[in-house]
Amino acid sequence: MGELVISLDSIQEEDRGRCGGKATSLGSLVQRGFRVPLGLCVTTDAYREFLRRTPIKGKMTLELSRKIFEEMRWEEMWDLSLRMKTLFLNTALPGDLEKALLQKLNTLEADPVVVRSSSLAEDSSSTSFAGVHDSFVNVQGTSKIMDHLRMVWASLWSDRAFLYRRELELDLESSAMAVLVQKMVKGERSGVIFSRDPDDENLAMLEAVPGMNQGMVDGTVPPDRWTINRSSGEIVSFTPSSRDKMAVPASEGIEYRNIGDKGAVNMSDEDVKEVFQRAYSIERLFKAPQDIEFTFDDHELFILQSRPITTITEDGQRAWYRTLRRSFDNLIALKEKIEGEILPDMIDESRKLESIDLAIISDEELAGEIENRKAILDSWEEVYKDDLIPFAHGMRLFGEVYNATMKPKDPHQFLEVLASDDMLSIQRNKALVGIAKRAAQDEELLKQIRYGRVEDSSLREEMELIVKNMGGRLRGSSSTIEGLGRIIVQMVEIGDLDREERVRVDELENQFLAEFSGNEVERAKKLLDLGRTSYRLRDDDNILLGRIEGELERSKVEGISRIADKSPDLKSIPLTSIIGLLRNPEMELEFNEEKVESEQHLKSRQLVGQPAIKGIATGRARVVIDEEQLFDFKRGEVLVCDSLDPNMTFVAPLCSAIVERRGGMLIHGAIIAREYGIPCVTGIPDATEVIETGDKVTVDGFLGIVTVDRMK
């Protein structure tokens, strides 16, 4: 084994290849007299030894080979990251390696420490991995230090790191991680200084908050800001911020303490000038402008980190990578906005549109109504992208904390804790099952449903309400009612329609909460509530958006019915043409007569995707490209689709398994499959093209493999 641990005051520039940029820079500062918290660097030799001497390397290679990285969506990257992290957390260090590390780390056992990343590509002159890898504050005891060491190693495989490395064209598998373990400084006031303002080379910029730096880094505590003239060292401007909390050490980690309405930073002009002078000295030492983290403890200035200000701009996607780490408080605020404003407004919007009788308005008015509905849908789709999609990070935040705390062998166990019958799609499916149960006891009622002649007024109203609350083209259609009737008949034929109760939920929840103490218990409960709301709304928001989309579709159908004499087939006519014909019946349509030749795709016998829900099932494939094809679904078939929309999940009780092109544990198909205990594999490229309806398929939700036997 190489040198596994090096003290900061011994690190030389030639050690950069095994200590990383962050540790090497701090080592240089220590040796030149700057006040830096005492610490050690666990080198990349330890990381590589861990990979070499455990089974983890082969398992990582398998996970990385499941799908071409460039084709992954963010959900798939996060799911891959989750599985990789679980491998690290559940793989013990070889005994002699652990013993060798502990002999060195024991020197820090008596003090709370910070465990931070120092990857080989980190904090170089051309790249900055700030915020991409994980750091942990207020870690106590060698056992906890060893746990957090593996957690920092695992963050080399976070989705943020995946995205960043892909853009910088860095090789994934050759990456390695060093880890800094330093004595924690309980900062009274902390901040960041840019020795050269990125927007003005004549200025330096300093931002600071009361308490520890974590509040500013994660965006929870707004900072005060100073600009300093680089030539004279004098303060040019000061911009205060209002805040009501600050980050302080908890029994473990940090917590946010209320500090009133103002929360002054208490940085004197002398403090600001002292920080600038240190920053300017460090800039000259490293011969490049620096981004420096600092803190004051008992009036002593400590340098926590120094990295070059890279020439790569933060606009575009790279800044977005950092938003994958939405802070807890930001997500709580987003939750309140979504539940208090966005969802009620979406419901009101769809009800207003629904109340308009399109049949009685003129052609001109209908054309205007279609335009209006398209604009409304576009507006809500922007809200969906800006607020509702980011709220999915509530699930992932809970998942990351749950897995780091509980270290389950199943990286997706946290979803069992989040599962809820309150989702709109589950409530709708329960209503359908309720109808099926009644029909099973009433032959006359079953007959009416089977032949599409429902005479029972209360049942008719119930089915109409279900259809009314669906989205897209299925919303409010009489053919949808008939199609649901066929699904209900098959539910009756299944017999046992009761879903298995989730008796483990309370047990898992109690085990999770038992890991916390003091004020952290309440925070853990809030995190659990956040995760559950995020899980539920991941499904519900699509249904509510689908209702607005369905109202646009209703106006489109009405428009097509009025211009039906223009062409026998107007299904694919664009909205602009419908609007134009309603306003000018003499307008000529141009039709594309080009015939698209069908292509016979090569069939792969074994398709590799991502294991979403455990289990193995075999059945005939039902490939669904259009929502209306769902009504042809037969019980026991394997649903194969591009992406399972929440409005499509009413067939879930009939499925033996689900296969999707889109990947990840947070997509709707995986969520619904987990609710019903159905084997599910996601992330199969071109699933709806390489599998055909009628093919015999075996879905292995343990390994993420779908085996296809060609239809004879």
N, C-alpha and C positions, 0 to 999 in steps of 0.2 A: 504494500500500500504506500502511496505517496504521503506527503505531509497533509494531514487531514484538517488541522486547525492551526491558524497563525494569529498571533495577537496583532492588534492594529498598529502598535508602535514598531512592529517588525516588518510590515509589508513594504516591499520595494516595487518600483515600476515594473521590473521584470516578472512580478507576480500577477500582473493584470490578467494574464491568460487563465489563471486558476482562482483568482479572488474577485474578478469582475471590476467594473468601473467604479461603482459606488465605494466599495471597501478600499480600493487602491487610492482613490482621491482622499478619503478620510485619513488613511495611513500617512499620506504625504503631509496633511495638515497637522497631525499629531507630532510628527517628527520635526516640524518647523515651529512648534510652540503654540499653535492655536488650541483653544480649549475645546476638546471633543470628548463626549462621554466614553469612558473606558469600554473596551470591547474586544471580541474575538471574531475571526472570520472562519467559518466552516467552508473549506475550499471545494472546488468542483471535483477534486479527487474523491471526496466522500460521496458526492452524488453519483459519480460514475461507478464507484465500487458497489454502491447500493444496487444500481441497475445490473451490474455484472454478476453479482452473487445471489440474486433472487430471481424468481420466475417472472418478475414484472416486465422485463424487456420484451419477451415473446408476446405477452398479452397486449402490450402497448402497440406492437407491430400489427397485431390482428385488428385492433380498434382503428388504427390509422388507415388500414387497407379496405375498410368497408365501402367507402365512397370517395370519389375524386374530390379532393379538398376544395378546388375552385368551384365546384358545383353545389357546395353546401350553403344553405340558408342559415341565418343566425340561430334559429332554434336547433338546427342540427349540430352547429358548432358548440352550442352550450351543452347539448346532450352528450356529445363526444367528450367535452371537457369534464362533465360530471362523472362519466364512466372512468376517465383517466385519473381524476382526483381520488375516486373511490379505490382504485388500485393502489395508490400511494398510501392512503390512510389505513388500508387493511393488509398491508405488507410490512411485516416486522423487519427491523434491521438485523442482520446476522450478529450473533452474540459478541464476537470479538470486535466488530466494527462499532457496535453500540458502546462497548466498554472503553474503547480507545477514545471515542468522542466524549464520553462522560468524564473521563479523567481530566480533560481540558476544561470542559464546561462547568465542572464542579466549583471552579474558582468564582463563578458568578451566581451560585445557588442562593446565597443569602439575600440578594437584592432583586427587586422586580426588574425585568429586562424588556427590551424591544427586540423582536426577531424580524429582520428585514431582508428583502431580496437583494442580491448583487449579481445579476446575470452577466454573462460575458459580453453581450451586446449593449448592456445598460450603461447609460450616461457617457456615451462616447461623443466625439465631436460632431458626428453626423447623425446619430440617432439618440433619442431619449425615450426610455421606457417608463417615464414617470407615471405612476398610477396604473400601470399595466399589470404588474405583479403584486402579490399580497405582502402586507406588513402587519405585525401584530404587536400591540402595546400592552404593557403591564402583565407580562407573563411571569409566573412565579414557580420555582422549583424545577429541578432537572427533568423530571418526568414530563411536565408540561412543555419545557423547552424542546425536548425530543419530539413531542407530538407536533409542535408548531414548526419545527425544522422540516418535517415531512410535508406540512401544509404549504410552506413556502416553496419547497421543491415542486409540489403539485401545481402551484400557480404558474409555473412555466408552461403548463398545458391549459391555461384558462382560455376562454373564447376571446377575450381581449388580446391575449398574447398571440393566439392563432391569427387573428385578423392583422395584427401589427406586423408579425413576421411575414405573412403572405405579401403584404404591400411592399415590405422592404426586401423581399425575395431572399429571406434567410432560411436556411435548411432547418426543418422542424426536428428531424431525428438526431442531428448532431448538436442541438442546443444543450447547454448545461447550466447549472445554477449553483452559485456560491451563496452563502447565507451569513448575514451579519447578526451577531448577538451582542447587544450593548446595554450597559446599565441605563435604566430609564431616568430621565430628568423630569421632575414634576414642575413643568414650566408655569410661571405666574403670568407671563405674556409671551406670545410666540408669533412667528410670522415667516414670510418669505421676502427676499429682496432680489431683484434683478439688477445686477451691477450695471447693466446698460438696458435702458427701456427699449423693448422691441419696436416701439413706435417713434422713438426719438433718441438718437445716439448721443445727444448731449446731456441726457438725464438718466438717473437711476430711479427705480420705482420700488417702494417698500409697502407691503401690506401686513397688518398684524391684528391679532384678536386676543382677548383675555383668555387665560388658561392655556391648554395644550393645543398643538397645531392641528390635531385631527378634525376639530370642528370646522376649520377653514378649508382643509383639504377635501372633505366630503361635501362641502357646500352648506353645512348646517348653520354655521355661525358667520354672518357677514363681517368682512374686515374693514378697518379704517385704512386709508391709503395716503401715502406721502410721496411726493416727487422731490428729488434732490439734484442740484446742479453738480455734474460730475467734475467740473473744473474747480469750483470753489468749495464744494462739500456743504453748501448752504441749502436749507429747505426752501423749495420753490412753492409748493402747494400742499395743503392738507384737506382731505375729504373724509369726514367722519361717517360712520354707519350706525344705525340703531340695531340693537340686539338684546335678547332677553335671556340668553343662556351661554354657558361656556363648557368646554370639555375638561373634565377632571378625572383622575384615576378612580376606578371603582374597586371592589374587592378583587375583580379580575377584569381586564380590559378597561374601557372608559365609560363614563356616563355623562349626561348633560345636566348641569346644575343651573337652576333659575337664578338670575342675577338682577332682576328688575328691568325697567323699561330701557335704560340707556346702556349700561354695561360698558363703562369706559375701559379702554385698553391700558391706560396709565403708562403710555410710552412718552417720556419727556423728549424734548428736542435733543438733549445730550445723548439719550439712548439711540435715537434715530441716526445721529451723526456717527456714533460709535459703530453701529451695525454697518453703515455705509463704508467707513474706513476699513473695517475688516473685510468687507466684500471687495473693495477696491484692491486690497492687498492680495486677496485670493485670486482675483482676476489677473493680476500681474504674475503671480506664481504659476498659474496654469496657462497664461498667454491666450486667454479667451474670456469673453463675457460669461458670467456665472449666474445660475439660478440657485440660490442658497436658502436652506431652511435653518432657522435659528430659534432659540428660546432663552429667556432669562429666568434664572433660579437664584433667589437671594441676591439679586443685583449682579450676578455673574452671567456673562454672555457665553452661551454654548453654541457651537456650530454642529448641526445635526446632519447636514448633507450638503454637498456642493456638486453641481453638474453643469456642463456647458449649456448655454442657450443655443439650441440647434438652429441651423439655417432652414430646416424643414418647417413650413408653416403649419399651423394647427387647423386651417380651414379644410373643408372637404370631409372625407370619411374619417380621418384619423381622430379628429376631435370627437366624432360620434362614438368611437370605440370607448372613450372615457365615460360616455353617458350610460354604457352598460352597467356601470357601477353606481346606479342611482342610490342616494343615501336613504336610510330608513325614514328620516323626518320628511324628506321630499316626497317619498311614496305615500306617507300618511296624509300629507296635504293633497296629493293627487287623488287619493281615495275619497277624501271629503268632497273634492270638486266633482268627481265622477258621480258619486252617489247623491250629492245634494243638488247638482246643477245639470250635468250632461245627460244622465239617463232619464230624469223626469222630462227634460226638454225633448229628448228623442221620442219618448212616448207621446207627449203632447203633439209633436209634429206629425207623427203617423196618424193620430186620431183626427187631427184637422183635415189632413188629406183624405182620409177615409170617409169623412162626413160629406164630401162633395159628390153630388150625383152627376156623374159624367155624362149620363145618357141624355140629359135634358139641356145641356149647354150647346151653343152653336159650334160649327166647325172652327171658326176663328177663335172662339173662347177656348176650345179644346187644344188648338195649336199652342196658344199662350200657356195653357195649363201644363202641357207636356214640357215646354221650355222651363217653366217655373219649377216643376218637379225635378227636372234634370239638374238645375242650379242648386236646389235644396239638397239633393243627393250628393252632388260634388262638394258642397260645403260640409256636410256631415262626414264625408270620407276624409276630409282634411282633419276634422276633429278626431276621427278614428286614428289617423296616423300620428297626430301630434300628442294625444293624451291616452287613448285606449290601448294602443299597441305598447307604448312604454310601460303601462301599468302591469303588463305581464311580468315585469321584473320583480314584482312583489312575490310571485311564486318562486322565482329563482333565488331571491334573497333568502327566503325561508328555507329553501332546499339546501343552499350552501351552509347556512348556520346549522340546520338539522344534521346534515351529513358530517360536518366537522365536529359536532357535539356527540352524536350517537355512533358514528362510524359503522353504519349498517353495511352488510355485504351487498344488498340490493341498492344501487345508487338511486333508485326511484321510489324507495319505501316512503319517502316524505309525502308523496302524492296520496298515499292511503290516509294520512292524517288530514290532508286538505279536502278529500272527497266530500261532496255535499249533494243531498237530494234537492237542494233549493235551486239548482240550475233549471232554467226555463225548458231546456230540451228534455231533461229527466222528468219534469212535471208533465210535459206533453206526452211523453211515452207512458207515464203512469196512467194518464187519462185514457190512452188507447188500450192499455192492458185492462183497465177497469171495464171498458166497453166489452172487450173480449171475454172477460169473466162472466159478465151478464149474459152475453150471447151464448156462452157455453151451457148456461142453465135454461135457455129459452129458445127452443127450436124455431119458433116462428120469427123471432127477432134475428136469429142467425140466417134464416132464409132470406129475409128482407135485405140484410147486409150483403149476402153472397150475390144476389141478383141486382143489386144497386137500386132497390126500390124501398127505401127506408120510409115507412109510414108513421112510425112512432115519433111524434112531434118533439118530445124532449130529447130523444136520441139524435134526431136531425139537428136540433139546435146545438147540442153538445159537439157534434162533428163539425158543424159550420163554424163554431167558435174556435176549435182547434185549427181549422184551415185558415181562418181569419188572422190568427196569431202567427202563421208561418210567414216566410219571406220569399222574395224572388218571384219566379213564375208560378210557384205552387200556391201563392197567397190568394185566397178567395175564389179559387177556381172550382167549378162543379166537377171537372174531371179529377181534381185532387181528392174530392170527397169519395168518388167512385174508386180511385186508386187506394185510398186508405181503407176502404171497405175490403179490398182484396188482401191487404196486409192484416187486417183484423181477423179475417177468416183463417189465415195461416197461423195467427197467434192462438186461436181456439184449438187448432190441430196440434199445436205443441203440447198443450196440456198444462204442465207446471210453469206458471208465468211469474212466480215470485222470485225476485232477485235475492241472492244470498246476502243476509245482513252483515254489515261490517263490524263484527264484534270486537275486532282488534283496535278500532279507532281510539276508544277511550284509554285502552291500555298503552298504546303508543304515545298518545298525548300526555298521559301522566308520567310516563318514563322520561319524555323529553323535558317537561317542566321541572321534574325532580332534579335535573342537572344544574339548575340555577338556584341562587340564594339571594336574600336581601332584595334590593331594588331591581335586580336583574330579572326576578320572577315576573314582575309586572311588565317589563319590557319584552320578555319572551312571550307573554300572553298577547301583547299587542302585535308582535311579529306574526304569531300564529293566526290572529284575526286578519291581519293584512294579507297573509298568504292565502287564506280561505276565500277572502273577498276577490283577490286577484284570480284565483282558480275558477270561481263561479262566473266572474265577469268575462273571463277569456272566452266563454261560451255565450253568455247572455248578450254581450254587446253586439255580437255578430247577428243574433236573432233580431235585435231591435233595429239594427241598421238594415237588415233584410226586409223588415216591414216597410221601411221608407222606400227601399228599392222596389218592393212589391207594388207600392202605390204608383211609382213611375211605370212599372210594367202594366198595371191596370189601365193607365191612360194610353199607353202604347197599343194595347189590345183593342181599346175602344176606337182609337184612330184607325187601326188596320181594318176594323169592321166597316168603317165608313168609306174606305177607298178600295174595298175588295175587288171591285170590277176592273181595277188597273192591271192586275196580274193574278193568276191562280195561286202563286206561291209568294207570299209577302213575309214569311217568317224571318228572313234575314235582312229585311229592308232597314236601312239606318234611320235613326230618329229624325235627322234633318230632312230626309225625303218624305217621311210621314207628315211632318209639320208643313213642308212645302206644298204637298198635295191637298192638305186640308185648307190651306189658304188660296191655292190656285189649282183647281181640279184639272185644268188643261195642261199642267206641267208634264213633260215627257220624262219617263224613267229610262235609265240606261241599265240594261242587264248584261252581266258577264256570262257569256255562253261557254266559257272555257270549262272543259270537263276535267276533273281531277281524277287521274288514274289511281286506283287503290294500290298500295304497295304491300307486298308480302314481307313482313319483318322476320328476320332470323330469330328462331326461338332458342332461348337459353334454357337449359334444363334446370340449372341451379342459379338463383339470383340472390345476391348478398345485399342486405340492407342493414337497418339498425334495429336491434331488439327493443320493442316498446313495451309489450305486455307478455309476460311469460305464459307458456302453454303450447301445445301442439294440436293442430286440427287439420283434417283433410276434407275437401269438398270440391264441388264444381265451381269454377269462377263465374262471377257475374260482374262484368266490366261495365261501370256506370260512368258515362261521359256527360250525359244530360240528366238533369234532376228527374224528368218524367220517366226515365228508364227505371227508377227505383221501384215503381209499381209493378214491374215484372219480376221483382226479387222473389226467390223461393227459399223457404226455410232450409237451413243447413248449407246454403251456398256461402262462398267466400267473396266478400265485397272487395272489389278491386277498383280504385278510383285515383284521380289525380290528387284531390284534397277533399276530405269529408267535411262539408259545410254543416254547421249546427242544424240547419233546416232539413238536412238529409238523414239525421240520426234516428228517425223513427223506425228504420229497418234493423237497428242494432239488436233487438231481441231475437231476430230471425237468423242473424249471422253466426256462422261457425268460426269465422276469423275475418280480419280486416288487413288489407294490403294497400299502402298509399305510396304515391311517388314522393310527396313531400315528406321530410323527415323531422324527427325530434319528439321529445316527450310532451311538449307544450302545445302541440297541434291538436285540433278538436277531435280527430279520429282516435288519437291515443288516449285522450281524456275520457271519451265515451267508452272505448274498449275497456279501460280500467274499471269504469263504473259497472260494466256488465261481466267482467272477468273473461273477456274474449281475447284469444291470442292475437297479437298485432305486430306486424313488421312495417316499418316506415322507411322512407328514403330509398325506395327501389327506382332507379332511373328508368324512365319510359315504361312504367308499370302497365299503363293502359294500352300500350302498343305491343309489348312483347308477350302479354297474356291476353287470351281471347276468351270471351264468354263460352263456357262449356269445357274449357281445359280443366283437367284434374290437377289441383294444386295442394301441396302440403305446406302449411305455414308453421315454422318453428320460431316461436317467440322467445325462446331461450338463447338461440344462437344468432337470430336475425337472418335466417335463410328461408327462402321460398323455393320449393322444388316444383317444377312444372312438367306435367305429362301432356303432350299434345292431344287435343281432341281427335278421336278416331272418326 
